[in-house]
Amino acid sequence: MKIRITPLNFATAFFLFLAVYSWVFGIKISGTQFRNMNTAIGFIFLLFAIVVSFIDLLFRNFFTENKKLWIVELSFITLAAIIFLLVK
């Protein structure tokens, strides 16, 4: 089995880092009723990491060439970011 580095691997690592960071150092949300939601936000980032990891596995099964895999995953990340900014 070949180890392939893909953009969604970086996204998964980033979400795992954010989950651990929010559990260890905490995140404070100002202007809300709940000032300190470390556990909930950590679990949300952990859920994002699991979903992104699953999507990475799906893309790896559909696209065997590394170049096509990178293009598809970067397009997916770009599309998700655009949708997030439009909804925001």
C-alpha positions, 0 to 999 in steps of 0.5 A: 500500500502506497502512502499518498499525501493529499490536500484532504489529509492536510485538512483532516490534520488541521481539523484535528489540531483545532479540536485538540487546541479547543480542548486544551486552550479553550475558545471563547465566543463573545456576544453569546449566552454561552461564553465557553463552549470548549467541548462542543466546539472540539467535538464539531471539529472532530466531526469535521475531521472524520467527515473529511477523512471519509471523503478522502477515502472515497476520492482515493477509490475513484481516482487512482492517478495522483495528479487527478486526485489532487485536482479533484480534492483541491476543487472540492476544498475550493467549492466548499470554501466558496459555499461557506462564504456565500452562506456566511 
